[in-house]
C-alpha cells in the first residue's frame, strides 16, 4: 500500500527533526504529497499513527495536503488524471504525456516540543 510507505517516510523525517532539535516529542507534521495516484488521507493518517506507536511521534497530528498531479498528452493535448504512475491518455491512448506538476513529498514544518512542556 502506497500510503503505508509514505507514512513511514513522514515518520522518519519527523523523528529525525525531533532528534536534531533535541526535543522529546513530535507534535504536528505539516506538508503535502503530490502524486499521480489517488491517495486516501484517512489511510495515510492511519498508517502514520500505526507506525508512530511507541515512538516520539506517537499522537502527533498529521496535516498533510494530498494533491493529484494532472498530465497533458503530447499527442492530442488532452489534460487528464493519470492513475498508478501510468501516463496513459484517456482521450487517445497515447503514453506520450507530461506531468503538469512535481510529484513527491514535501514536509513544510515539524513542530516538536520537550516532553514536559504542554503541546
Biopython code that builds the backbone (N, CA, C, O; Angstrom):
import numpy as np
from Bio.PDB.StructureBuilder import StructureBuilder

atoms = [
    (1, "UNK", "N", (0.844, -1.183, 0.000)),
    (1, "UNK", "CA", (0.000, 0.000, 0.000)),
    (1, "UNK", "C", (0.887, 1.242, 0.000)),
    (1, "UNK", "O", (1.821, 1.348, 0.795)),
    (2, "UNK", "N", (0.592, 2.166, -0.883)),
    (2, "UNK", "CA", (1.399, 3.360, -1.058)),
    (2, "UNK", "C", (1.331, 4.279, 0.164)),
    (2, "UNK", "O", (2.338, 4.881, 0.536)),
    (3, "UNK", "N", (0.172, 4.393, 0.784)),
    (3, "UNK", "CA", (0.032, 5.259, 1.949)),
    (3, "UNK", "C", (0.942, 4.807, 3.088)),
    (3, "UNK", "O", (1.460, 5.635, 3.837)),
    (4, "UNK", "N", (1.137, 3.504, 3.219)),
    (4, "UNK", "CA", (1.994, 2.984, 4.278)),
    (4, "UNK", "C", (3.443, 3.408, 4.073)),
    (4, "UNK", "O", (4.103, 3.810, 5.031)),
    (5, "UNK", "N", (3.948, 3.329, 2.856)),
    (5, "UNK", "CA", (5.332, 3.740, 2.611)),
    (5, "UNK", "C", (5.491, 5.251, 2.768)),
    (5, "UNK", "O", (6.520, 5.708, 3.266)),
    (6, "UNK", "N", (4.504, 6.030, 2.357)),
    (6, "UNK", "CA", (4.558, 7.478, 2.570)),
    (6, "UNK", "C", (4.537, 7.807, 4.057)),
    (6, "UNK", "O", (5.267, 8.686, 4.514)),
    (7, "UNK", "N", (3.700, 7.100, 4.809)),
    (7, "UNK", "CA", (3.624, 7.326, 6.253)),
    (7, "UNK", "C", (4.959, 7.019, 6.920)),
    (7, "UNK", "O", (5.367, 7.739, 7.831)),
    (8, "UNK", "N", (5.639, 5.977, 6.490)),
    (8, "UNK", "CA", (6.956, 5.653, 7.048)),
    (8, "UNK", "C", (7.973, 6.749, 6.728)),
    (8, "UNK", "O", (8.810, 7.079, 7.568)),
    (9, "UNK", "N", (7.908, 7.313, 5.524)),
    (9, "UNK", "CA", (8.816, 8.411, 5.160)),
    (9, "UNK", "C", (8.558, 9.638, 6.027)),
    (9, "UNK", "O", (9.494, 10.267, 6.519)),
    (10, "UNK", "N", (7.278, 9.976, 6.211)),
    (10, "UNK", "CA", (6.913, 11.127, 7.034)),
    (10, "UNK", "C", (7.383, 10.911, 8.471)),
    (10, "UNK", "O", (7.914, 11.828, 9.098)),
    (11, "UNK", "N", (7.189, 9.710, 8.988)),
    (11, "UNK", "CA", (7.612, 9.395, 10.344)),
    (11, "UNK", "C", (9.128, 9.522, 10.489)),
    (11, "UNK", "O", (9.613, 10.103, 11.460)),
    (12, "UNK", "N", (9.869, 8.983, 9.534)),
    (12, "UNK", "CA", (11.332, 9.052, 9.606)),
    (12, "UNK", "C", (11.815, 10.497, 9.620)),
    (12, "UNK", "O", (12.701, 10.846, 10.401)),
    (13, "UNK", "N", (11.243, 11.339, 8.765)),
    (13, "UNK", "CA", (11.617, 12.751, 8.741)),
    (13, "UNK", "C", (11.265, 13.434, 10.066)),
    (13, "UNK", "O", (12.031, 14.249, 10.579)),
    (14, "UNK", "N", (10.116, 13.095, 10.599)),
    (14, "UNK", "CA", (9.655, 13.694, 11.851)),
    (14, "UNK", "C", (10.559, 13.323, 13.016)),
    (14, "UNK", "O", (10.930, 14.178, 13.821)),
    (15, "UNK", "N", (10.910, 12.056, 13.102)),
    (15, "UNK", "CA", (11.773, 11.606, 14.195)),
    (15, "UNK", "C", (13.174, 12.193, 14.069)),
    (15, "UNK", "O", (13.799, 12.536, 15.072)),
    (16, "UNK", "N", (13.665, 12.307, 12.844)),
    (16, "UNK", "CA", (14.977, 12.920, 12.624)),
    (16, "UNK", "C", (14.968, 14.382, 13.066)),
    (16, "UNK", "O", (15.938, 14.854, 13.660)),
    (17, "UNK", "N", (13.886, 15.098, 12.782)),
    (17, "UNK", "CA", (13.784, 16.507, 13.190)),
    (17, "UNK", "C", (13.726, 16.628, 14.712)),
    (17, "UNK", "O", (14.359, 17.514, 15.285)),
    (18, "UNK", "N", (12.978, 15.755, 15.362)),
    (18, "UNK", "CA", (12.899, 15.794, 16.825)),
    (18, "UNK", "C", (14.276, 15.551, 17.431)),
    (18, "UNK", "O", (14.660, 16.224, 18.388)),
    (19, "UNK", "N", (15.012, 14.603, 16.886)),
    (19, "UNK", "CA", (16.359, 14.308, 17.377)),
    (19, "UNK", "C", (17.291, 15.489, 17.127)),
    (19, "UNK", "O", (18.049, 15.884, 18.013)),
    (20, "UNK", "N", (17.234, 16.056, 15.911)),
    (20, "UNK", "CA", (18.090, 17.196, 15.555)),
    (20, "UNK", "C", (17.821, 18.379, 16.472)),
    (20, "UNK", "O", (18.747, 19.080, 16.883)),
    (21, "UNK", "N", (16.545, 18.599, 16.793)),
    (21, "UNK", "CA", (16.168, 19.738, 17.629)),
    (21, "UNK", "C", (16.423, 19.470, 19.118)),
    (21, "UNK", "O", (16.310, 20.373, 19.946)),
    (22, "UNK", "N", (16.764, 18.232, 19.444)),
    (22, "UNK", "CA", (16.997, 17.890, 20.845)),
    (22, "UNK", "C", (15.728, 17.860, 21.664)),
    (22, "UNK", "O", (15.767, 18.008, 22.885)),
    (23, "UNK", "N", (14.606, 17.669, 21.002)),
    (23, "UNK", "CA", (13.310, 17.653, 21.676)),
    (23, "UNK", "C", (12.801, 16.220, 21.798)),
    (23, "UNK", "O", (13.256, 15.323, 21.088)),
    (24, "UNK", "N", (11.857, 16.023, 22.702)),
    (24, "UNK", "CA", (11.396, 14.676, 23.010)),
    (24, "UNK", "C", (10.198, 14.221, 22.177)),
    (24, "UNK", "O", (10.056, 13.022, 21.936)),
    (25, "UNK", "N", (9.335, 15.128, 21.732)),
    (25, "UNK", "CA", (8.097, 14.728, 21.082)),
    (25, "UNK", "C", (7.865, 15.475, 19.781)),
    (25, "UNK", "O", (8.212, 16.648, 19.640)),
    (26, "UNK", "N", (7.270, 14.764, 18.837)),
    (26, "UNK", "CA", (6.770, 15.382, 17.606)),
    (26, "UNK", "C", (5.306, 15.698, 17.870)),
    (26, "UNK", "O", (4.533, 14.818, 18.249)),
    (27, "UNK", "N", (4.924, 16.958, 17.669)),
    (27, "UNK", "CA", (3.536, 17.372, 17.942)),
    (27, "UNK", "C", (2.699, 17.446, 16.666)),
    (27, "UNK", "O", (1.598, 16.898, 16.613)),
    (28, "UNK", "N", (3.219, 18.126, 15.632)),
    (28, "UNK", "CA", (2.467, 18.341, 14.387)),
    (28, "UNK", "C", (3.426, 18.234, 13.203)),
    (28, "UNK", "O", (4.546, 18.743, 13.244)),
    (29, "UNK", "N", (2.963, 17.561, 12.150)),
    (29, "UNK", "CA", (3.719, 17.481, 10.910)),
    (29, "UNK", "C", (2.853, 18.092, 9.815)),
    (29, "UNK", "O", (1.721, 17.659, 9.600)),
    (30, "UNK", "N", (3.392, 19.114, 9.114)),
    (30, "UNK", "CA", (2.652, 19.785, 8.050)),
    (30, "UNK", "C", (3.394, 19.630, 6.726)),
    (30, "UNK", "O", (4.623, 19.689, 6.676)),
    (31, "UNK", "N", (2.631, 19.433, 5.660)),
    (31, "UNK", "CA", (3.257, 19.325, 4.348)),
    (31, "UNK", "C", (2.260, 18.938, 3.292)),
    (31, "UNK", "O", (1.055, 19.138, 3.439)),
    (32, "UNK", "N", (2.794, 18.368, 2.202)),
    (32, "UNK", "CA", (1.908, 17.924, 1.131)),
    (32, "UNK", "C", (2.532, 16.767, 0.378)),
    (32, "UNK", "O", (3.749, 16.587, 0.353)),
    (33, "UNK", "N", (1.659, 15.995, -0.233)),
    (33, "UNK", "CA", (2.068, 14.889, -1.086)),
    (33, "UNK", "C", (1.413, 15.120, -2.436)),
    (33, "UNK", "O", (0.187, 15.185, -2.535)),
    (34, "UNK", "N", (2.228, 15.245, -3.479)),
    (34, "UNK", "CA", (1.720, 15.411, -4.843)),
    (34, "UNK", "C", (2.013, 14.113, -5.588)),
    (34, "UNK", "O", (3.169, 13.710, -5.716)),
    (35, "UNK", "N", (0.971, 13.470, -6.072)),
    (35, "UNK", "CA", (1.091, 12.149, -6.678)),
    (35, "UNK", "C", (0.224, 12.018, -7.906)),
    (35, "UNK", "O", (-0.676, 12.825, -8.140)),
    (36, "UNK", "N", (0.504, 10.995, -8.687)),
    (36, "UNK", "CA", (-0.357, 10.645, -9.819)),
    (36, "UNK", "C", (-1.309, 9.526, -9.428)),
    (36, "UNK", "O", (-2.009, 8.978, -10.279)),
    (37, "UNK", "N", (-1.337, 9.191, -8.169)),
    (37, "UNK", "CA", (-2.266, 8.188, -7.658)),
    (37, "UNK", "C", (-3.330, 8.883, -6.824)),
    (37, "UNK", "O", (-3.120, 9.986, -6.319)),
    (38, "UNK", "N", (-4.448, 8.237, -6.688)),
    (38, "UNK", "CA", (-5.480, 8.737, -5.793)),
    (38, "UNK", "C", (-5.175, 8.167, -4.420)),
    (38, "UNK", "O", (-5.311, 6.965, -4.194)),
    (39, "UNK", "N", (-4.770, 9.019, -3.521)),
    (39, "UNK", "CA", (-4.402, 8.598, -2.182)),
    (39, "UNK", "C", (-5.543, 8.877, -1.216)),
    (39, "UNK", "O", (-6.372, 9.756, -1.450)),
    (40, "UNK", "N", (-5.572, 8.129, -0.143)),
    (40, "UNK", "CA", (-6.574, 8.316, 0.895)),
    (40, "UNK", "C", (-5.925, 9.002, 2.087)),
    (40, "UNK", "O", (-4.975, 8.486, 2.676)),
    (41, "UNK", "N", (-6.452, 10.174, 2.436)),
    (41, "UNK", "CA", (-5.921, 10.901, 3.590)),
    (41, "UNK", "C", (-6.143, 10.090, 4.862)),
    (41, "UNK", "O", (-5.262, 10.026, 5.720)),
    (42, "UNK", "N", (-7.313, 9.470, 4.989)),
    (42, "UNK", "CA", (-7.609, 8.662, 6.179)),
    (42, "UNK", "C", (-6.634, 7.493, 6.290)),
    (42, "UNK", "O", (-6.177, 7.171, 7.387)),
    (43, "UNK", "N", (-6.316, 6.861, 5.173)),
    (43, "UNK", "CA", (-5.378, 5.744, 5.177)),
    (43, "UNK", "C", (-3.972, 6.209, 5.530)),
    (43, "UNK", "O", (-3.259, 5.530, 6.269)),
    (44, "UNK", "N", (-3.566, 7.370, 5.004)),
    (44, "UNK", "CA", (-2.252, 7.919, 5.321)),
    (44, "UNK", "C", (-2.137, 8.177, 6.824)),
    (44, "UNK", "O", (-1.131, 7.834, 7.445)),
    (45, "UNK", "N", (-3.170, 8.780, 7.398)),
    (45, "UNK", "CA", (-3.170, 9.044, 8.840)),
    (45, "UNK", "C", (-3.144, 7.753, 9.649)),
    (45, "UNK", "O", (-2.407, 7.642, 10.628)),
    (46, "UNK", "N", (-3.945, 6.787, 9.239)),
    (46, "UNK", "CA", (-3.997, 5.503, 9.933)),
    (46, "UNK", "C", (-2.614, 4.850, 9.951)),
    (46, "UNK", "O", (-2.159, 4.387, 10.997)),
    (47, "UNK", "N", (-1.953, 4.813, 8.806)),
    (47, "UNK", "CA", (-0.631, 4.208, 8.726)),
    (47, "UNK", "C", (0.400, 5.002, 9.515)),
    (47, "UNK", "O", (1.253, 4.418, 10.185)),
    (48, "UNK", "N", (0.330, 6.327, 9.443)),
    (48, "UNK", "CA", (1.263, 7.150, 10.201)),
    (48, "UNK", "C", (1.148, 6.843, 11.690)),
    (48, "UNK", "O", (2.155, 6.605, 12.358)),
    (49, "UNK", "N", (-0.074, 6.848, 12.208)),
    (49, "UNK", "CA", (-0.277, 6.615, 13.641)),
    (49, "UNK", "C", (0.124, 5.193, 14.033)),
    (49, "UNK", "O", (0.646, 4.977, 15.127)),
    (50, "UNK", "N", (-0.114, 4.234, 13.158)),
    (50, "UNK", "CA", (0.283, 2.849, 13.452)),
    (50, "UNK", "C", (1.800, 2.727, 13.518)),
    (50, "UNK", "O", (2.328, 2.093, 14.431)),
    (51, "UNK", "N", (2.505, 3.322, 12.567)),
    (51, "UNK", "CA", (3.966, 3.267, 12.552)),
    (51, "UNK", "C", (4.569, 4.102, 13.684)),
    (51, "UNK", "O", (5.651, 3.783, 14.175)),
    (52, "UNK", "N", (3.884, 5.159, 14.098)),
    (52, "UNK", "CA", (4.408, 6.060, 15.126)),
    (52, "UNK", "C", (4.211, 5.528, 16.541)),
    (52, "UNK", "O", (4.825, 6.036, 17.479)),
    (53, "UNK", "N", (3.375, 4.525, 16.708)),
    (53, "UNK", "CA", (3.114, 3.990, 18.045)),
    (53, "UNK", "C", (4.430, 3.596, 18.714)),
    (53, "UNK", "O", (5.261, 2.907, 18.122)),
    (54, "UNK", "N", (4.602, 4.041, 19.946)),
    (54, "UNK", "CA", (5.802, 3.723, 20.701)),
    (54, "UNK", "C", (7.023, 4.563, 20.353)),
    (54, "UNK", "O", (8.117, 4.299, 20.851)),
    (55, "UNK", "N", (6.845, 5.578, 19.499)),
    (55, "UNK", "CA", (7.956, 6.459, 19.135)),
    (55, "UNK", "C", (7.685, 7.862, 19.663)),
    (55, "UNK", "O", (6.643, 8.118, 20.266)),
    (56, "UNK", "N", (8.625, 8.759, 19.433)),
    (56, "UNK", "CA", (8.473, 10.159, 19.845)),
    (56, "UNK", "C", (7.395, 10.881, 19.042)),
    (56, "UNK", "O", (7.047, 12.018, 19.360)),
    (57, "UNK", "N", (6.865, 10.235, 18.008)),
    (57, "UNK", "CA", (5.807, 10.844, 17.199)),
    (57, "UNK", "C", (4.426, 10.272, 17.515)),
    (57, "UNK", "O", (3.445, 10.623, 16.859)),
    (58, "UNK", "N", (4.345, 9.408, 18.499)),
    (58, "UNK", "CA", (3.049, 8.836, 18.877)),
    (58, "UNK", "C", (2.101, 9.967, 19.259)),
    (58, "UNK", "O", (2.446, 10.820, 20.078)),
    (59, "UNK", "N", (0.921, 9.976, 18.675)),
    (59, "UNK", "CA", (-0.077, 11.000, 18.958)),
    (59, "UNK", "C", (0.100, 12.304, 18.205)),
    (59, "UNK", "O", (-0.685, 13.234, 18.393)),
    (60, "UNK", "N", (1.110, 12.392, 17.359)),
    (60, "UNK", "CA", (1.335, 13.629, 16.594)),
    (60, "UNK", "C", (0.193, 13.860, 15.614)),
    (60, "UNK", "O", (-0.400, 12.915, 15.095)),
    (61, "UNK", "N", (-0.102, 15.116, 15.375)),
    (61, "UNK", "CA", (-1.132, 15.487, 14.405)),
    (61, "UNK", "C", (-0.498, 15.563, 13.029)),
    (61, "UNK", "O", (0.583, 16.130, 12.866)),
    (62, "UNK", "N", (-1.165, 14.994, 12.045)),
    (62, "UNK", "CA", (-0.665, 14.975, 10.678)),
    (62, "UNK", "C", (-1.528, 15.910, 9.836)),
    (62, "UNK", "O", (-2.723, 15.672, 9.657)),
    (63, "UNK", "N", (-0.914, 16.979, 9.318)),
    (63, "UNK", "CA", (-1.616, 17.947, 8.476)),
    (63, "UNK", "C", (-0.961, 17.937, 7.096)),
    (63, "UNK", "O", (-0.170, 18.816, 6.752)),
    (64, "UNK", "N", (-1.310, 16.930, 6.330)),
    (64, "UNK", "CA", (-0.722, 16.722, 5.008)),
    (64, "UNK", "C", (-1.804, 16.928, 3.952)),
    (64, "UNK", "O", (-2.859, 16.295, 3.994)),
    (65, "UNK", "N", (-1.530, 17.814, 3.015)),
    (65, "UNK", "CA", (-2.447, 18.049, 1.899)),
    (65, "UNK", "C", (-2.101, 17.065, 0.782)),
    (65, "UNK", "O", (-0.938, 16.923, 0.407)),
    (66, "UNK", "N", (-3.117, 16.393, 0.260)),
    (66, "UNK", "CA", (-2.927, 15.470, -0.845)),
    (66, "UNK", "C", (-3.308, 16.162, -2.146)),
    (66, "UNK", "O", (-4.415, 16.685, -2.274)),
    (67, "UNK", "N", (-2.390, 16.166, -3.112)),
    (67, "UNK", "CA", (-2.599, 16.838, -4.392)),
    (67, "UNK", "C", (-2.430, 15.813, -5.507)),
    (67, "UNK", "O", (-1.404, 15.137, -5.581)),
    (68, "UNK", "N", (-3.431, 15.697, -6.374)),
    (68, "UNK", "CA", (-3.329, 14.794, -7.522)),
    (68, "UNK", "C", (-2.771, 15.580, -8.710)),
    (68, "UNK", "O", (-3.355, 16.579, -9.130)),
    (69, "UNK", "N", (-1.646, 15.127, -9.243)),
    (69, "UNK", "CA", (-0.978, 15.814, -10.346)),
    (69, "UNK", "C", (-1.571, 15.356, -11.677)),
    (69, "UNK", "O", (-1.657, 14.158, -11.946)),
    (70, "UNK", "N", (-1.975, 16.312, -12.500)),
    (70, "UNK", "CA", (-2.532, 16.001, -13.818)),
    (70, "UNK", "C", (-1.415, 15.859, -14.846)),
    (70, "UNK", "O", (-0.257, 16.190, -14.590)),
    (71, "UNK", "N", (-1.803, 15.353, -16.024)),
    (71, "UNK", "CA", (-0.861, 15.216, -17.142)),
    (71, "UNK", "C", (-1.484, 15.828, -18.389)),
    (71, "UNK", "O", (-2.700, 15.993, -18.479)),
    (72, "UNK", "N", (-0.610, 16.166, -19.365)),
    (72, "UNK", "CA", (-1.060, 16.662, -20.665)),
    (72, "UNK", "C", (-0.491, 15.725, -21.719)),
    (72, "UNK", "O", (0.698, 15.407, -21.726)),
    (73, "UNK", "N", (-1.379, 15.292, -22.611)),
    (73, "UNK", "CA", (-0.976, 14.402, -23.694)),
    (73, "UNK", "C", (-0.256, 15.206, -24.770)),
    (73, "UNK", "O", (-0.778, 16.209, -25.257)),
    (74, "UNK", "N", (0.927, 14.768, -25.133)),
    (74, "UNK", "CA", (1.682, 15.453, -26.190)),
    (74, "UNK", "C", (1.096, 15.145, -27.571)),
    (74, "UNK", "O", (1.309, 15.904, -28.516)),
    (75, "UNK", "N", (0.370, 14.053, -27.690)),
    (75, "UNK", "CA", (-0.197, 13.664, -28.983)),
    (75, "UNK", "C", (-1.474, 14.447, -29.311)),
    (75, "UNK", "O", (-1.619, 14.963, -30.419)),
    (76, "UNK", "N", (-2.401, 14.533, -28.344)),
    (76, "UNK", "CA", (-3.690, 15.177, -28.645)),
    (76, "UNK", "C", (-3.964, 16.423, -27.814)),
    (76, "UNK", "O", (-4.934, 17.135, -28.075)),
    (77, "UNK", "N", (-3.116, 16.701, -26.806)),
    (77, "UNK", "CA", (-3.286, 17.899, -25.988)),
    (77, "UNK", "C", (-4.262, 17.766, -24.835)),
    (77, "UNK", "O", (-4.474, 18.729, -24.098)),
    (78, "UNK", "N", (-4.862, 16.599, -24.660)),
    (78, "UNK", "CA", (-5.837, 16.407, -23.588)),
    (78, "UNK", "C", (-5.171, 16.535, -22.216)),
    (78, "UNK", "O", (-4.011, 16.161, -22.039)),
    (79, "UNK", "N", (-5.914, 17.062, -21.262)),
    (79, "UNK", "CA", (-5.482, 17.128, -19.863)),
    (79, "UNK", "C", (-6.249, 16.020, -19.142)),
    (79, "UNK", "O", (-7.469, 15.919, -19.270)),
    (80, "UNK", "N", (-5.536, 15.200, -18.392)),
    (80, "UNK", "CA", (-6.184, 14.068, -17.727)),
    (80, "UNK", "C", (-5.466, 13.742, -16.423)),
    (80, "UNK", "O", (-4.386, 14.259, -16.141)),
    (81, "UNK", "N", (-6.092, 12.873, -15.636)),
    (81, "UNK", "CA", (-5.534, 12.449, -14.364)),
    (81, "UNK", "C", (-4.969, 11.039, -14.518)),
    (81, "UNK", "O", (-5.728, 10.074, -14.609)),
    (82, "UNK", "N", (-3.656, 10.915, -14.546)),
    (82, "UNK", "CA", (-3.066, 9.575, -14.646)),
    (82, "UNK", "C", (-3.328, 8.776, -13.368)),
    (82, "UNK", "O", (-3.537, 9.342, -12.295)),
    (83, "UNK", "N", (-3.312, 7.476, -13.505)),
    (83, "UNK", "CA", (-3.502, 6.595, -12.357)),
    (83, "UNK", "C", (-2.315, 5.661, -12.223)),
    (83, "UNK", "O", (-1.789, 5.158, -13.215)),
    (84, "UNK", "N", (-1.908, 5.440, -11.010)),
    (84, "UNK", "CA", (-0.862, 4.460, -10.688)),
    (84, "UNK", "C", (0.428, 4.704, -11.465)),
    (84, "UNK", "O", (1.064, 3.756, -11.925)),
    (85, "UNK", "N", (0.808, 5.943, -11.609)),
    (85, "UNK", "CA", (2.065, 6.336, -12.254)),
    (85, "UNK", "C", (2.113, 5.983, -13.735)),
    (85, "UNK", "O", (3.191, 6.003, -14.330)),
    (86, "UNK", "N", (0.984, 5.661, -14.345)),
    (86, "UNK", "CA", (0.933, 5.349, -15.776)),
    (86, "UNK", "C", (0.373, 6.565, -16.497)),
    (86, "UNK", "O", (-0.776, 6.946, -16.273)),
    (87, "UNK", "N", (1.175, 7.174, -17.360)),
    (87, "UNK", "CA", (0.768, 8.381, -18.071)),
    (87, "UNK", "C", (0.132, 7.946, -19.396)),
    (87, "UNK", "O", (0.706, 8.124, -20.470)),
    (88, "UNK", "N", (-1.067, 7.372, -19.286)),
    (88, "UNK", "CA", (-1.820, 6.875, -20.443)),
    (88, "UNK", "C", (-2.989, 7.819, -20.689)),
    (88, "UNK", "O", (-3.868, 7.959, -19.838)),
    (89, "UNK", "N", (-3.000, 8.465, -21.850)),
    (89, "UNK", "CA", (-4.037, 9.441, -22.167)),
    (89, "UNK", "C", (-5.403, 8.778, -22.222)),
    (89, "UNK", "O", (-5.589, 7.754, -22.880)),
    (90, "UNK", "N", (-6.346, 9.375, -21.526)),
    (90, "UNK", "CA", (-7.708, 8.857, -21.526)),
    (90, "UNK", "C", (-8.451, 9.236, -22.795)),
    (90, "UNK", "O", (-9.516, 8.685, -23.075)),
    (91, "UNK", "N", (-7.900, 10.177, -23.575)),
    (91, "UNK", "CA", (-8.535, 10.598, -24.816)),
    (91, "UNK", "C", (-8.129, 9.761, -26.011)),
    (91, "UNK", "O", (-8.980, 9.254, -26.741)),
    (92, "UNK", "N", (-6.796, 9.613, -26.215)),
    (92, "UNK", "CA", (-6.327, 8.934, -27.426)),
    (92, "UNK", "C", (-5.532, 7.663, -27.145)),
    (92, "UNK", "O", (-5.212, 6.924, -28.076)),
    (93, "UNK", "N", (-5.209, 7.397, -25.885)),
    (93, "UNK", "CA", (-4.476, 6.185, -25.540)),
    (93, "UNK", "C", (-2.965, 6.306, -25.634)),
    (93, "UNK", "O", (-2.254, 5.332, -25.389)),
    (94, "UNK", "N", (-2.466, 7.472, -25.981)),
    (94, "UNK", "CA", (-1.024, 7.676, -26.096)),
    (94, "UNK", "C", (-0.353, 7.587, -24.729)),
    (94, "UNK", "O", (-0.941, 7.944, -23.709)),
    (95, "UNK", "N", (0.876, 7.110, -24.729)),
    (95, "UNK", "CA", (1.669, 7.097, -23.499)),
    (95, "UNK", "C", (2.679, 8.244, -23.488)),
    (95, "UNK", "O", (3.554, 8.297, -22.623)),
    (96, "UNK", "N", (2.557, 9.154, -24.442)),
    (96, "UNK", "CA", (3.466, 10.294, -24.532)),
    (96, "UNK", "C", (2.845, 11.489, -23.818)),
    (96, "UNK", "O", (2.340, 12.417, -24.451)),
    (97, "UNK", "N", (2.891, 11.447, -22.510)),
    (97, "UNK", "CA", (2.315, 12.525, -21.717)),
    (97, "UNK", "C", (3.350, 13.161, -20.826)),
    (97, "UNK", "O", (4.394, 12.570, -20.550)),
    (98, "UNK", "N", (3.063, 14.365, -20.376)),
    (98, "UNK", "CA", (3.953, 15.056, -19.452)),
    (98, "UNK", "C", (3.162, 15.482, -18.230)),
    (98, "UNK", "O", (2.029, 15.950, -18.340)),
    (99, "UNK", "N", (3.769, 15.315, -17.069)),
    (99, "UNK", "CA", (3.118, 15.725, -15.836)),
    (99, "UNK", "C", (3.101, 17.234, -15.744)),
    (99, "UNK", "O", (4.053, 17.900, -16.153)),
    (100, "UNK", "N", (2.017, 17.776, -15.207)),
    (100, "UNK", "CA", (1.850, 19.229, -15.096)),
    (100, "UNK", "C", (2.190, 19.744, -13.707)),
    (100, "UNK", "O", (1.659, 20.764, -13.267)),
    (101, "UNK", "N", (3.043, 19.061, -13.045)),
    (101, "UNK", "CA", (3.477, 19.488, -11.719)),
    (101, "UNK", "C", (4.435, 18.465, -11.152)),
    (101, "UNK", "O", (4.531, 17.335, -11.631)),
    (102, "UNK", "N", (5.133, 18.884, -10.131)),
    (102, "UNK", "CA", (6.087, 17.991, -9.487)),
    (102, "UNK", "C", (5.356, 16.983, -8.608)),
    (102, "UNK", "O", (4.316, 17.287, -8.024)),
    (103, "UNK", "N", (5.909, 15.799, -8.525)),
    (103, "UNK", "CA", (5.367, 14.791, -7.630)),
    (103, "UNK", "C", (6.309, 14.625, -6.451)),
    (103, "UNK", "O", (7.479, 14.998, -6.522)),
    (104, "UNK", "N", (5.809, 14.080, -5.398)),
    (104, "UNK", "CA", (6.660, 13.789, -4.256)),
    (104, "UNK", "C", (6.070, 14.275, -2.945)),
    (104, "UNK", "O", (4.922, 14.712, -2.867)),
    (105, "UNK", "N", (6.889, 14.182, -1.939)),
    (105, "UNK", "CA", (6.513, 14.522, -0.578)),
    (105, "UNK", "C", (7.286, 15.758, -0.139)),
    (105, "UNK", "O", (8.508, 15.808, -0.276)),
    (106, "UNK", "N", (6.581, 16.758, 0.390)),
    (106, "UNK", "CA", (7.204, 17.962, 0.935)),
    (106, "UNK", "C", (6.739, 18.133, 2.369)),
    (106, "UNK", "O", (5.544, 18.248, 2.639)),
    (107, "UNK", "N", (7.682, 18.148, 3.270)),
    (107, "UNK", "CA", (7.353, 18.454, 4.659)),
    (107, "UNK", "C", (7.713, 19.919, 4.862)),
    (107, "UNK", "O", (8.871, 20.311, 4.727)),
    (108, "UNK", "N", (6.712, 20.714, 5.185)),
    (108, "UNK", "CA", (6.914, 22.152, 5.339)),
    (108, "UNK", "C", (7.316, 22.525, 6.755)),
    (108, "UNK", "O", (8.112, 23.442, 6.955)),
    (109, "UNK", "N", (6.769, 21.818, 7.743)),
    (109, "UNK", "CA", (7.182, 22.088, 9.117)),
    (109, "UNK", "C", (6.883, 20.893, 10.000)),
    (109, "UNK", "O", (5.949, 20.126, 9.766)),
    (110, "UNK", "N", (7.706, 20.767, 11.015)),
    (110, "UNK", "CA", (7.519, 19.731, 12.025)),
    (110, "UNK", "C", (7.628, 20.432, 13.366)),
    (110, "UNK", "O", (8.682, 20.963, 13.714)),
    (111, "UNK", "N", (6.542, 20.433, 14.114)),
    (111, "UNK", "CA", (6.550, 21.046, 15.438)),
    (111, "UNK", "C", (6.964, 19.992, 16.451)),
    (111, "UNK", "O", (6.358, 18.923, 16.531)),
    (112, "UNK", "N", (7.988, 20.292, 17.216)),
    (112, "UNK", "CA", (8.462, 19.390, 18.251)),
    (112, "UNK", "C", (8.458, 20.132, 19.578)),
    (112, "UNK", "O", (8.512, 21.361, 19.609)),
    (113, "UNK", "N", (8.392, 19.382, 20.675)),
    (113, "UNK", "CA", (8.371, 20.009, 21.986)),
    (113, "UNK", "C", (9.011, 19.070, 22.992)),
    (113, "UNK", "O", (9.078, 17.856, 22.797)),
    (114, "UNK", "N", (9.471, 19.666, 24.057)),
    (114, "UNK", "CA", (10.024, 18.899, 25.164)),
    (114, "UNK", "C", (8.886, 18.118, 25.817)),
    (114, "UNK", "O", (7.745, 18.579, 25.851)),
    (115, "UNK", "N", (9.197, 16.964, 26.322)),
    (115, "UNK", "CA", (8.212, 16.071, 26.951)),
    (115, "UNK", "C", (7.443, 16.766, 28.065)),
    (115, "UNK", "O", (6.250, 16.519, 28.240)),
    (116, "UNK", "N", (8.117, 17.636, 28.825)),
    (116, "UNK", "CA", (7.488, 18.260, 29.985)),
    (116, "UNK", "C", (6.639, 19.480, 29.651)),
    (116, "UNK", "O", (5.860, 19.935, 30.489)),
    (117, "UNK", "N", (6.776, 20.015, 28.440)),
    (117, "UNK", "CA", (6.002, 21.201, 28.059)),
    (117, "UNK", "C", (4.651, 20.813, 27.514)),
    (117, "UNK", "O", (4.469, 19.716, 26.987)),
    (118, "UNK", "N", (3.712, 21.715, 27.643)),
    (118, "UNK", "CA", (2.379, 21.498, 27.068)),
    (118, "UNK", "C", (2.464, 21.600, 25.557)),
    (118, "UNK", "O", (3.341, 22.295, 25.043)),
    (119, "UNK", "N", (1.568, 20.918, 24.815)),
    (119, "UNK", "CA", (1.584, 20.972, 23.343)),
    (119, "UNK", "C", (1.322, 22.343, 22.801)),
    (119, "UNK", "O", (1.306, 22.534, 21.585)),
]
sb = StructureBuilder()
sb.init_structure("model")
sb.init_model(0)
sb.init_chain("A")
sb.init_seg("    ")
for serial, (resi, resn, name, xyz) in enumerate(atoms, 1):
    if name == "N":
        sb.init_residue(resn, " ", resi, " ")
    sb.init_atom(name, np.array(xyz, "f"), 0.0, 1.0, " ", f" {name:<3s}", serial, name[0])
structure = sb.get_structure()
